[in-house]
Amino acid sequence: LFASPVETISSYVAKANIVLMAILIGGQAVINMLTRLFDMLIANSKAKVTIGSKELDSLLSVYTNTAYKPYNTGAIFKNIFLEILLVAVSAAVFALVVMLLVKAFSKVNITYIQGLAIYSIVAVLGIPAELLSWVIGLTSVGFFDRVSTCISVFANVTGYVFIFMAIRALCKDEKKLPLVMGISYVAVSFAAWLIRLMF
């Protein structure tokens, strides 16, 4: 992928391998779910620490910016479901918007599956980066927090570039590329906001 990204991404989008797409998008959903689950379990373990007085509990929450309110079983399952749903909805909305815009601007016969293939490219780096970033972030050491942030930024920016390359492989009107990508991400952001409102 890094040796010849343009050719590799163009070939991947053209073939639109459903199995590989399912692995990437499903893998991203599972990783999001697991990191969220462990974050909630860690928060619950911290909430079990008894300090001894409400005044000290309140003081601790102010200085750590953490309320230390435990998640009940219902909240845990709701958040797990939400993480999976967000990935699924994001992929579905992104693929639909890209398909409609590319067809409108370039008159290219792009399929919905190819739209999903474009979205799934983010997971190639997103999955290992999120895992690595989360593990490093557990140290709660300032330097390692910065390393964790750098890993996330690298994966996100590279993912955007990969998506741009994938859309470019299908959308022949290069003047419309920023518009296609921008509108697609706005649509995904809006859909995610609606889902969060519902849950």
VENGI-V457145 format. One record per residue. RES is the residue in one letter. OMEGA is omega in radians with two decimals (* if undefined). Layout:
RES & OMEGA
RES & OMEGA
//
This chain:
L & -3.13
F & -3.14
A & 3.11
S & -3.03
P & -3.08
V & -3.12
E & -3.12
T & -3.11
I & 3.12
S & 3.13
S & -3.13
Y & -3.13
V & -3.13
A & -3.13
K & 3.12
A & -3.13
N & -3.04
I & -3.12
V & -3.14
L & 3.09
M & -3.13
A & 3.12
I & -3.10
L & -3.12
I & 3.10
G & 3.10
G & 3.11
Q & 3.12
A & -3.13
V & 3.13
I & 3.09
N & -3.13
M & -3.09
L & 3.13
T & 3.10
R & 3.12
L & -3.12
F & 3.07
D & 3.14
M & 3.12
L & 3.09
I & 3.11
A & 3.12
N & 3.13
S & 3.08
K & -3.12
A & -3.13
K & 3.13
V & -3.12
T & -3.13
I & 3.05
G & 3.11
S & -3.13
K & -3.13
E & 3.14
L & 3.08
D & -3.13
S & 3.14
L & 3.13
L & -3.12
S & 3.11
V & -3.07
Y & -3.12
T & -3.08
N & -3.13
T & -3.10
A & -3.12
Y & 3.06
K & -3.08
P & 3.05
Y & 3.05
N & -3.07
T & 3.13
G & 3.14
A & 3.13
I & -3.14
F & 3.12
K & -3.13
N & 3.08
I & 3.12
F & -3.13
L & 3.14
E & 3.12
I & -3.13
L & -3.13
L & 3.11
V & -3.12
A & -3.14
V & 3.13
S & 3.12
A & -3.11
A & -3.13
V & 3.14
F & -3.12
A & -3.13
L & -3.10
V & 3.11
V & -3.14
M & -3.10
L & -3.10
L & 3.14
V & 3.09
K & -3.11
A & -3.05
F & -3.02
S & -3.11
K & 3.14
V & -3.12
N & 3.10
I & -3.14
T & 3.10
Y & 3.13
I & 3.09
Q & 3.05
G & 3.08
L & 3.12
A & 3.12
I & -3.12
Y & -3.04
S & -3.12
I & -3.13
V & -3.06
A & -3.13
V & 3.06
L & -3.07
G & -3.10
I & 3.14
P & -3.12
A & -3.14
E & 3.10
L & -3.12
L & -3.14
S & -3.12
W & -3.13
V & 3.13
I & -3.13
G & 3.13
L & -3.10
T & -3.11
S & 3.07
V & -3.04
G & -3.11
F & -3.12
F & 3.03
D & 3.12
R & 3.09
V & 3.11
S & 3.11
T & 3.14
C & 3.11
I & 3.14
S & -3.14
V & 3.13
F & -3.12
A & -3.12
N & -3.10
V & 3.11
T & 3.09
G & 3.10
Y & 3.13
V & 3.11
F & -3.14
I & 3.10
F & 3.12
M & -3.11
A & 3.12
I & -3.14
R & 3.14
A & -3.11
L & -3.10
C & -3.05
K & 3.10
D & -3.04
E & 3.12
K & -3.10
K & -3.07
L & 3.13
P & 3.14
L & 3.13
V & -3.10
M & -3.12
G & -3.14
I & -3.13
S & -3.12
Y & 3.05
V & 3.12
A & 3.11
V & 3.13
S & 3.14
F & 3.12
A & 3.12
A & 3.11
W & 3.12
L & 3.13
I & 3.13
R & 3.10
L & -3.11
M & -3.08
F & *
//
